[in-house]
C-alpha cells in the first residue's frame, strides 16, 4: 500500500490560531493580519509541494541513500531537482529576515511549514532547517562583513549550511573537542576531524557553509576554550569560488534518514581550512547554542511531522485491512476493533498535542523578539527557554512511540522493508539522539531551567495551565471534567515535586536519575494544557464534525495519556535512591 503525505490543514490552522493566542503573539503589530492573509495560501502551497514533490522521493532516498563517488557526495535520484524547485519557489527564505533577502514571516508560520517538509521527507527537511539555524547564529554573533558575505546566499538557498560539533572522542561532551585554529591575519586556519555531520557535503549546491567548534592555541581547557568559526567548502574570491581545505572522507550507512548524507569531515589535511571567527574567541559555545536552540525546536517540529505521517499510514491501513467479523458475520476492517481504535487515538492525540506545543513555542519565540512590551518579551523568552528542551525531547520520544504504534497497527506488513511505516519508525529514532540527546535536554530542563531559577519560569507556565483547566466545564456529567481535574491535580503535584527537589538538590545523582521522568511528566501535562485550550475553542462550534472530534480526542487524552504524569512524578519523587543503590559494577 502506498500513498503520499497529505498535510492536516484543518488541524494546523486551528493549532496556529491557538498558539498565537496562548503565546500572546497577537499583541505584535501586524501579526494577526499576516496570519489571516498569508496562512491559507502558504499552507496550501506548501502542502502541494510536500505531497507532490517531496513525498514521492522519500522512499527513493531510503532505498538509494546518498553515496560517495570519488571525491563527490551524490544525493539520491530526484533530490537535486527537488531542491532546485524548493529554492526557486522561495521556501528556503520563508522565515529568513527580510534584511538578508528573506520573506521575514513569523516563526509560527515557518514552523507549520517545517512540519510538512518532515512529514513528507525528513532527510530533505534536515538540509533546509540547517540554513535557518545558521542565519540565527550569523544574525546574533557575526561581524557585519561576514553577514554581508554569507547571509543572503544562505537565506536564498544558493548555499546550504552544516553544523560541525561532534568529533570521534567528543560526542555529547564538547569539552573534549581537539580541532585547532591558528590565526592568519583576519582569518584562521583549522585542522581536525568532525564526525556525524548531517549534510556535511552533497551535490545540491556549489557551496556549503560549515559552522565549526574549535580551539585556539592559547584556549583554556574545557568548554570555556571553544570558539566558533565559519568554514566554507569553497572560499568566495573575486570572480568565483576557490576550494577550501575541507572535505568529506566518507558517508555513514545509517538506520534511518538515509538520504541525508552524514559525513566524516576532514579539515586541514594540507595547509589548513580557511575560516572566520563568529563572535568572540572562547565564546563559541554560546554562539553555537543560538544555532543549536533553533535546531532543537526544529527536531521537535520534524518529529511531529513523522508522527503525523505515521498516523496517516496507520489510519489508512486500518480502514482497508479486513480481519474478523461483526456480530452478523460480516467481515470488518480492523479500525472497528476497539484496541486498534485505542492505538489510533493515542497516535492522534499525542501527535496533535505535540503540534500545538511546538507551535506555541514558535509563537513565543516571535513574541520574545517583537512584542512591544519589554515585560512580555522577557516572559516569552523565559517560556521559550523552559519549553525548548521539552519540545525537542518529548516530541521526539512521542514520534518514536507513535511510529511504533503505527508499525503495530500494520502488523507483519509494517515490519517489511518496503512498507513506508517501517521507514518512518527508523527515521524517527534519530530525533531523541541528535542535536543534544534527550537525556541532555532533560538535565538542562531540570537543573538549569527549573532548579537553578527556583522554578520561576515553571510557576508561570503552571499558572497558565491551571487557567486553561479552570476554563473547562466543571459539571459532574461533563465529558471534559476528567481533563480539568487531572490537569489541576498534575499542576499541584508538580509544584510540590519541584519544592522537594530544590530541598534535595545536593543529593548525588538526583538530577541524573530523575530528569528523564521530570521532562516527560511536564510534557504530558503541557500536552494536556494544549488539549484543554483546543477543547475550549471547540465548544464554540459544538455541532461541527471537527469540533466533536476535538472534544472526543481531548477526553481520550485525559483518560489514556494524562495518567502518565502521575507515574512520572512518582518516579521523580521516589526513584533516585533506587538508581543510587545500583552501582555500575552491579548492572
C-alpha positions as CSV (number, residue, x, y, z in Angstrom):
1,X,0.0,0.0,0.0
2,X,1.4,3.4,-1.0
3,X,0.2,6.9,-0.6
4,X,1.7,10.4,-0.4
5,X,1.8,12.7,2.5
6,X,-1.2,15.0,3.0
7,X,-0.9,17.9,5.4
8,X,-3.7,18.0,8.0
9,X,-4.6,21.6,7.1
10,X,-7.7,22.0,9.2
11,X,-5.9,20.9,12.4
12,X,-2.9,23.0,11.5
13,X,-5.0,26.1,11.1
14,X,-6.6,25.6,14.5
15,X,-3.2,24.9,16.1
16,X,-1.7,28.1,14.6
17,X,-4.6,30.3,15.9
18,X,-4.4,28.6,19.3
19,X,-0.6,29.1,19.5
20,X,-0.8,32.8,18.6
21,X,-3.4,33.3,21.3
22,X,-1.6,31.2,24.0
23,X,1.7,32.9,23.4
24,X,0.3,36.5,23.3
25,X,1.6,37.0,19.7
26,X,-1.5,38.9,18.7
27,X,0.0,41.9,20.5
28,X,2.7,42.2,17.9
29,X,1.8,44.8,15.3
30,X,0.6,43.3,12.0
31,X,0.8,39.7,13.4
32,X,-2.9,39.0,13.1
33,X,-3.1,40.5,9.6
34,X,-0.2,38.3,8.5
35,X,-1.8,35.2,9.9
36,X,-5.2,35.9,8.4
37,X,-3.9,37.0,4.9
38,X,-1.0,34.6,4.4
39,X,-1.6,31.4,6.4
40,X,-4.0,29.7,4.0
41,X,-2.1,30.3,0.7
42,X,1.2,29.4,2.3
43,X,-0.1,26.2,3.9
44,X,-2.0,25.1,0.8
45,X,1.0,25.7,-1.5
46,X,3.4,24.0,1.0
47,X,1.0,21.1,1.3
48,X,1.1,20.6,-2.5
49,X,4.9,20.9,-2.7
50,X,5.2,18.4,0.2
51,X,2.8,15.9,-1.3
52,X,3.7,16.2,-5.0
53,X,7.5,16.8,-4.9
54,X,9.0,15.7,-1.6
55,X,6.8,12.7,-0.6
56,X,7.3,10.7,-3.8
57,X,11.1,10.8,-3.4
58,X,11.1,9.9,0.3
59,X,11.2,6.1,-0.3
60,X,13.7,6.6,-3.1
61,X,16.1,8.2,-0.7
62,X,15.6,5.3,1.8
63,X,16.3,2.7,-0.8
64,X,19.1,4.6,-2.7
65,X,20.9,6.6,0.0
66,X,23.4,9.3,-0.5
67,X,26.8,7.9,-1.5
68,X,30.3,8.8,-2.3
69,X,31.5,8.7,-5.9
70,X,35.2,9.5,-6.0
71,X,35.5,12.9,-4.2
72,X,31.8,13.7,-4.8
73,X,28.9,13.1,-2.5
74,X,25.9,12.2,-4.6
75,X,22.3,12.5,-3.3
76,X,19.5,10.1,-4.2
77,X,17.7,10.5,-7.6
78,X,15.3,13.4,-7.6
79,X,16.8,15.3,-4.6
80,X,18.8,17.8,-6.6
81,X,15.8,18.7,-8.8
82,X,13.5,18.9,-5.7
83,X,16.0,21.3,-4.0
84,X,16.2,23.4,-7.2
85,X,12.4,23.8,-7.2
86,X,12.3,24.3,-3.4
87,X,14.7,27.2,-3.8
88,X,13.0,28.7,-6.8
89,X,9.6,28.6,-5.1
90,X,11.1,30.6,-2.2
91,X,10.6,28.1,0.6
92,X,14.2,28.5,1.9
93,X,13.7,32.2,2.5
94,X,10.2,31.9,4.2
95,X,11.3,32.7,7.7
96,X,14.6,34.3,7.0
97,X,15.0,38.0,8.0
98,X,14.0,40.5,5.3
99,X,17.3,42.4,5.7
100,X,19.0,39.3,4.3
101,X,16.6,39.0,1.4
102,X,14.3,36.6,3.2
103,X,10.5,36.9,3.5
104,X,10.6,37.7,7.2
105,X,7.4,35.7,8.0
106,X,6.6,34.8,11.6
107,X,8.5,31.8,13.1
108,X,5.0,30.4,13.8
109,X,4.1,30.1,10.1
110,X,7.6,28.8,9.2
111,X,7.2,26.1,11.9
112,X,4.0,24.8,10.4
113,X,5.7,24.5,7.0
114,X,8.7,22.8,8.6
115,X,6.3,20.1,10.0
116,X,5.1,19.4,6.4
117,X,8.6,19.1,5.0
118,X,9.5,16.5,7.6
119,X,6.2,14.6,7.3
120,X,6.8,14.3,3.6
121,X,10.6,13.7,3.6
122,X,12.7,14.1,6.8
123,X,16.0,13.7,5.1
124,X,15.3,16.7,2.8
125,X,13.8,18.7,5.6
126,X,17.0,18.5,7.7
127,X,19.0,20.3,5.0
128,X,16.6,23.2,4.8
129,X,16.5,23.6,8.6
130,X,20.3,23.9,8.9
131,X,20.3,27.1,6.8
132,X,17.7,28.7,9.1
133,X,19.8,27.9,12.2
134,X,22.9,29.2,10.6
135,X,21.2,32.5,9.8
136,X,20.3,32.8,13.5
137,X,24.0,32.4,14.5
138,X,25.1,35.0,12.0
139,X,22.4,37.4,13.0
140,X,23.2,37.2,16.7
141,X,27.0,37.0,16.6
142,X,28.8,37.5,13.3
143,X,30.7,40.6,12.2
144,X,29.0,42.8,9.5
145,X,31.3,41.7,6.8
146,X,30.7,38.1,7.5
147,X,26.9,38.6,7.4
148,X,27.3,40.6,4.2
149,X,29.2,37.7,2.5
150,X,27.1,34.8,3.6
151,X,23.6,35.6,5.0
152,X,21.9,36.5,1.7
153,X,23.2,33.3,0.0
154,X,22.0,31.2,2.9
155,X,18.6,32.9,3.0
156,X,18.1,32.3,-0.7
157,X,19.2,28.7,-0.6
158,X,22.0,29.4,-3.0
159,X,24.3,27.9,-0.4
160,X,23.4,25.5,2.4
161,X,24.9,25.1,5.9
162,X,26.2,22.4,8.2
163,X,26.9,22.3,11.9
164,X,30.3,20.7,12.9
165,X,30.5,19.9,16.6
166,X,31.0,16.2,17.1
167,X,34.4,14.5,17.0
168,X,35.4,10.9,17.4
169,X,36.3,11.4,21.0
170,X,33.8,14.2,21.7
171,X,30.1,13.4,21.3
172,X,27.9,14.9,23.9
173,X,31.0,16.0,25.9
174,X,32.1,19.0,23.8
175,X,34.8,19.8,26.3
176,X,36.9,17.1,24.6
177,X,37.0,18.9,21.2
178,X,40.5,18.9,19.7
179,X,40.1,20.7,16.4
180,X,42.6,23.6,16.4
181,X,42.5,27.1,14.9
182,X,45.6,29.2,14.2
183,X,45.3,32.9,13.4
184,X,46.1,34.1,9.8
185,X,45.5,37.8,9.6
186,X,41.8,38.4,9.8
187,X,41.1,34.7,9.2
188,X,42.1,31.4,10.8
189,X,43.5,28.0,9.7
190,X,41.7,25.0,11.1
191,X,42.8,21.4,11.5
192,X,40.9,18.5,12.8
193,X,38.1,15.9,12.2
194,X,34.4,16.1,12.7
195,X,32.1,13.1,12.6
196,X,28.3,12.5,12.1
197,X,27.9,15.8,10.3
198,X,24.4,16.0,8.7
199,X,24.5,17.3,5.1
200,X,28.3,17.9,5.5
201,X,28.7,17.5,1.8
202,X,26.4,17.0,-1.2
203,X,25.6,18.0,-4.8
204,X,22.5,20.2,-4.2
205,X,24.5,23.5,-4.1
206,X,28.0,24.6,-5.1
207,X,28.9,25.8,-1.6
208,X,28.3,24.6,1.9
209,X,28.9,26.9,4.9
210,X,30.2,24.9,7.9
211,X,29.9,26.2,11.4
212,X,32.8,24.6,13.3
213,X,33.7,24.5,17.0
214,X,37.5,24.6,17.6
215,X,40.2,25.7,20.0
216,X,42.7,28.4,19.5
217,X,46.3,27.6,20.5
218,X,46.1,29.5,23.8
219,X,42.5,28.5,24.7
220,X,41.7,27.3,28.2
221,X,40.7,23.7,28.7
222,X,37.1,22.5,28.7
223,X,34.0,24.3,27.4
224,X,35.4,27.7,28.1
225,X,38.1,27.3,25.5
226,X,35.8,26.8,22.5
227,X,35.4,29.3,19.6
228,X,33.0,29.2,16.6
229,X,34.3,29.5,13.1
230,X,32.6,29.8,9.7
231,X,34.4,27.5,7.3
232,X,33.1,27.4,3.7
233,X,33.6,24.4,1.5
234,X,34.7,26.9,-1.2
235,X,36.0,30.3,-0.3
236,X,34.4,33.3,-2.1
237,X,37.0,35.3,-4.1
238,X,36.6,37.9,-6.8
239,X,35.2,36.2,-9.8
240,X,34.1,32.9,-8.2
241,X,34.9,30.3,-5.5
242,X,38.2,28.5,-4.6
243,X,38.3,25.1,-3.0
244,X,39.0,25.1,0.8
245,X,41.0,22.5,2.7
246,X,37.9,20.7,4.0
247,X,36.4,17.5,2.5
248,X,34.1,14.6,3.3
249,X,36.2,11.5,3.8
250,X,33.1,9.1,4.0
251,X,29.4,8.9,4.3
252,X,27.9,6.8,7.1
253,X,25.5,3.9,6.5
254,X,22.6,4.5,8.9
255,X,19.4,3.0,10.3
256,X,17.3,5.9,9.0
257,X,17.4,9.3,7.3
258,X,19.5,7.6,4.7
259,X,19.1,10.2,2.1
260,X,20.7,12.8,4.4
261,X,24.5,12.4,3.9
262,X,26.1,12.0,7.3
263,X,29.7,12.7,6.8
264,X,33.1,12.3,8.3
265,X,34.7,15.7,7.6
266,X,38.5,16.4,7.5
267,X,39.7,19.9,8.0
268,X,43.3,21.0,7.2
269,X,44.8,17.9,5.6
270,X,47.1,20.3,3.7
271,X,47.6,24.0,4.6
272,X,44.6,24.2,6.9
273,X,41.0,25.0,6.3
274,X,40.4,28.7,6.0
275,X,37.8,30.0,8.4
276,X,36.5,33.2,10.1
277,X,35.6,33.8,13.7
278,X,31.9,34.1,14.6
279,X,31.5,36.0,17.8
280,X,34.4,36.3,20.3
281,X,37.3,34.0,20.9
282,X,36.4,31.4,23.6
283,X,32.8,32.3,23.3
284,X,31.9,29.6,20.8
285,X,29.6,27.6,22.9
286,X,27.1,30.4,23.5
287,X,27.3,31.3,19.7
288,X,26.7,27.7,18.7
289,X,23.7,27.4,21.2
290,X,22.0,30.2,19.2
291,X,22.0,27.9,16.3
292,X,21.5,24.8,18.4
293,X,18.4,26.0,20.1
294,X,16.7,26.7,16.8
295,X,17.7,23.3,15.7
296,X,16.2,21.8,18.8
297,X,12.9,23.4,18.0
298,X,13.4,22.0,14.5
299,X,13.8,18.5,15.8
300,X,10.5,18.8,17.7
301,X,8.8,20.0,14.5
302,X,10.4,17.3,12.4
303,X,9.4,14.6,14.9
304,X,5.9,16.0,14.8
305,X,5.8,15.6,11.0
306,X,6.8,12.0,11.4
307,X,4.1,11.4,14.0
308,X,1.6,12.8,11.6
309,X,2.8,10.6,8.7
310,X,2.7,7.5,10.9
311,X,-0.9,8.4,11.9
312,X,-1.9,8.8,8.3
313,X,-0.4,5.5,7.2
314,X,-1.8,3.5,10.1
315,X,-5.3,5.1,9.8
316,X,-5.4,4.3,6.0
317,X,-4.2,0.7,6.6
318,X,-6.7,0.2,9.4
319,X,-9.6,1.3,7.2
320,X,-8.6,-1.0,4.4
321,X,-7.3,-4.1,6.2
322,X,-10.2,-6.6,6.8
323,X,-9.9,-9.0,9.7
324,X,-12.6,-10.7,11.8
325,X,-16.3,-10.3,11.6
326,X,-19.1,-8.3,13.3
327,X,-22.0,-9.8,15.2
328,X,-23.8,-10.6,12.0
329,X,-20.8,-12.4,10.5
330,X,-19.9,-9.6,8.1
331,X,-16.1,-9.0,7.6
332,X,-15.0,-5.8,9.1
333,X,-11.9,-3.5,8.8
334,X,-9.6,-3.5,11.7
335,X,-10.4,0.1,12.6
336,X,-13.6,-1.2,14.0
337,X,-11.7,-3.3,16.6
338,X,-11.5,-1.4,19.9
339,X,-7.8,-2.0,20.5
340,X,-6.9,-0.7,17.1
341,X,-9.0,2.4,17.7
342,X,-7.2,2.8,21.1
343,X,-3.8,2.8,19.3
344,X,-5.0,5.2,16.6
345,X,-6.5,7.6,19.2
346,X,-3.3,7.5,21.2
347,X,-1.4,8.3,18.0
348,X,-3.8,11.1,17.1
349,X,-3.9,12.8,20.5
350,X,-0.2,12.6,21.1
351,X,0.5,14.0,17.6
352,X,-1.8,17.0,17.9
353,X,-0.6,17.7,21.5
354,X,3.0,17.8,20.0
355,X,1.8,20.1,17.2
356,X,0.1,22.6,19.5
357,X,3.0,22.7,22.0
358,X,5.7,23.1,19.3
359,X,3.7,25.9,17.6
360,X,3.2,27.6,20.9
361,X,6.9,27.7,21.5
362,X,7.4,29.1,17.9
363,X,4.8,31.8,18.6
364,X,6.5,32.6,21.9
365,X,9.8,33.0,20.1
366,X,8.1,35.6,17.9
367,X,6.9,37.4,21.0
368,X,10.3,37.3,22.6
369,X,11.7,39.2,19.6
370,X,8.9,41.5,18.5
371,X,6.4,42.3,21.3
372,X,6.2,46.0,22.1
373,X,6.1,45.4,25.8
374,X,9.5,44.6,27.3
375,X,8.0,42.5,30.1
376,X,6.1,40.5,27.5
377,X,9.3,39.8,25.6
378,X,11.1,38.7,28.8
379,X,8.2,36.4,29.8
380,X,8.1,34.9,26.3
381,X,11.9,34.4,26.4
382,X,11.6,32.5,29.7
383,X,8.8,30.4,28.2
384,X,10.9,29.5,25.1
385,X,13.9,28.7,27.3
386,X,11.8,26.4,29.5
387,X,9.9,24.6,26.8
388,X,12.5,24.2,24.1
389,X,14.0,21.1,25.7
390,X,10.5,19.7,26.2
391,X,9.6,20.2,22.6
392,X,12.9,18.6,21.4
393,X,12.8,15.6,23.8
394,X,9.1,15.0,24.5
395,X,8.0,15.4,20.8
396,X,10.9,13.3,19.5
397,X,10.2,10.5,22.0
398,X,6.5,10.8,21.2
399,X,7.3,10.3,17.5
400,X,9.1,7.1,18.2
401,X,6.1,5.9,20.2
402,X,3.6,6.9,17.6
403,X,5.7,5.4,14.8
404,X,6.0,2.1,16.8
405,X,2.2,2.1,17.3
406,X,1.9,2.6,13.5
407,X,4.0,-0.5,12.9
408,X,1.8,-2.4,15.3
409,X,-1.4,-1.4,13.5
410,X,0.1,-2.6,10.3
411,X,1.1,-6.0,11.9
412,X,3.5,-8.1,10.0
413,X,3.1,-5.8,6.9
414,X,4.6,-3.0,8.9
415,X,7.8,-5.0,9.6
416,X,8.7,-5.3,6.0
417,X,11.3,-3.1,4.4
418,X,9.1,-1.9,1.6
419,X,6.5,-0.6,4.0
420,X,6.7,3.2,4.5
421,X,5.7,2.9,8.2
422,X,9.0,0.9,8.6
423,X,10.9,3.9,7.2
424,X,9.0,6.3,9.4
425,X,9.9,4.3,12.5
426,X,13.6,4.1,11.6
427,X,13.7,7.8,10.7
428,X,12.0,8.8,13.9
429,X,14.7,7.1,16.0
430,X,17.3,9.8,15.2
431,X,15.2,12.5,17.0
432,X,16.0,11.5,20.6
433,X,19.7,11.3,19.7
434,X,20.9,14.2,17.7
435,X,21.1,18.0,18.4
436,X,21.8,17.1,22.1
437,X,20.5,13.7,23.3
438,X,17.2,13.7,25.1
439,X,19.0,12.9,28.4
440,X,20.9,16.2,27.9
441,X,17.6,18.0,27.3
442,X,16.2,16.6,30.5
443,X,19.2,17.5,32.5
444,X,19.1,21.0,31.1
445,X,15.4,21.4,31.9
446,X,15.6,20.2,35.5
447,X,19.0,21.6,36.6
448,X,19.2,24.8,34.7
449,X,15.7,25.8,33.8
450,X,13.9,24.7,36.9
451,X,16.1,24.2,40.0
452,X,18.7,26.9,39.3
453,X,15.9,29.5,38.9
454,X,13.9,28.1,41.9
455,X,11.2,27.2,39.4
456,X,10.1,30.7,38.4
457,X,9.5,30.1,34.7
458,X,7.8,26.8,35.6
459,X,5.5,28.6,38.0
460,X,4.4,31.0,35.2
461,X,3.7,28.0,33.0
462,X,1.7,26.1,35.6
463,X,-0.4,29.2,36.3
464,X,-1.3,29.4,32.6
465,X,-2.1,25.6,32.5
466,X,-4.4,26.0,35.6
467,X,-6.2,28.9,34.0
468,X,-6.9,26.7,30.9
469,X,-8.1,23.9,33.1
470,X,-10.4,26.1,35.1
471,X,-12.0,27.4,32.0
472,X,-13.3,23.9,31.2
473,X,-16.8,23.0,32.5
474,X,-16.9,21.5,36.0
475,X,-20.3,19.8,35.9
476,X,-20.3,16.1,37.1
477,X,-21.7,14.9,33.7
478,X,-19.3,17.0,31.6
479,X,-17.1,14.8,29.3
480,X,-14.1,17.0,29.9
481,X,-14.3,17.0,33.7
482,X,-11.6,14.4,33.8
483,X,-9.3,16.7,31.8
484,X,-9.9,19.6,34.1
485,X,-9.4,17.6,37.3
486,X,-6.3,15.7,36.2
487,X,-4.6,18.9,34.9
488,X,-5.2,20.7,38.1
489,X,-4.0,17.8,40.2
490,X,-1.0,17.4,38.0
491,X,0.0,21.0,38.3
492,X,-0.4,21.0,42.1
493,X,1.7,17.8,42.4
494,X,4.4,19.1,40.0
495,X,4.7,22.3,42.0
496,X,5.2,20.3,45.2
497,X,7.6,18.0,43.5
498,X,9.8,20.9,42.5
499,X,9.8,22.3,46.0
500,X,11.0,18.9,47.3
501,X,13.7,18.6,44.6
502,X,15.0,22.1,45.5
503,X,15.4,20.9,49.1
504,X,17.2,17.7,47.9
505,X,19.3,19.3,45.1
506,X,22.6,18.5,46.9
507,X,21.9,14.7,46.6
508,X,24.4,13.0,44.2
509,X,22.7,11.6,41.0
510,X,19.4,13.2,41.9
511,X,19.1,15.1,38.6
512,X,20.6,12.3,36.5
513,X,18.3,9.7,37.9
514,X,15.1,11.8,37.7
515,X,15.4,14.3,34.9
516,X,14.0,12.0,32.2
517,X,10.8,11.4,34.1
518,X,10.6,15.0,35.1
519,X,10.7,16.2,31.5
520,X,8.2,13.6,30.4
521,X,5.8,14.4,33.3
522,X,5.9,18.0,32.3
523,X,5.5,17.1,28.6
524,X,2.3,15.1,29.4
525,X,0.9,18.0,31.4
526,X,1.8,20.5,28.8
527,X,0.1,18.3,26.2
528,X,-3.0,18.3,28.3
529,X,-2.8,22.1,28.5
530,X,-2.9,22.2,24.7
531,X,-5.9,19.9,24.6
532,X,-7.7,22.0,27.2
533,X,-7.2,25.1,25.0
534,X,-8.3,23.2,21.9
535,X,-11.4,21.8,23.7
536,X,-12.4,25.2,25.0
537,X,-12.2,26.6,21.4
538,X,-14.1,23.7,20.1
539,X,-17.1,24.3,22.4
540,X,-18.0,27.3,20.3
541,X,-18.7,25.0,17.3
542,X,-20.1,22.1,19.2
543,X,-22.1,20.8,16.3
544,X,-19.4,20.7,13.7
545,X,-17.6,17.4,13.0
546,X,-14.1,18.8,13.7
547,X,-15.3,20.3,17.0
548,X,-16.8,16.9,18.0
549,X,-13.6,15.2,17.1
550,X,-11.5,17.6,19.1
551,X,-13.7,17.2,22.2
552,X,-13.6,13.4,21.9
553,X,-9.8,13.5,21.5
554,X,-9.4,15.7,24.5
555,X,-11.4,13.3,26.6
556,X,-9.3,10.4,25.3
557,X,-6.1,12.3,26.2
558,X,-7.4,12.9,29.7
559,X,-8.3,9.2,30.2
560,X,-5.4,7.4,28.5
561,X,-2.4,9.8,28.4
562,X,-2.7,12.3,31.4
563,X,-2.4,9.5,34.0
564,X,1.2,9.0,32.8
565,X,2.1,12.3,34.5
566,X,1.3,10.7,37.9
567,X,3.6,7.8,37.1
568,X,6.5,10.1,36.0
569,X,6.1,12.3,39.1
570,X,6.1,9.2,41.4
571,X,9.5,8.2,39.8
572,X,10.8,11.7,40.3
573,X,9.9,11.7,43.9
574,X,11.0,8.2,44.8
575,X,13.2,6.8,42.0
576,X,16.6,8.4,42.6
577,X,17.6,6.2,45.5
578,X,17.0,3.1,43.5
579,X,19.4,4.2,40.9
580,X,22.0,5.3,43.5
581,X,21.7,1.9,45.2
582,X,22.8,0.1,41.9
583,X,26.4,0.9,41.2
584,X,27.7,0.4,37.7
585,X,29.6,-2.8,38.5
586,X,26.4,-4.4,39.7
587,X,24.5,-3.8,36.4
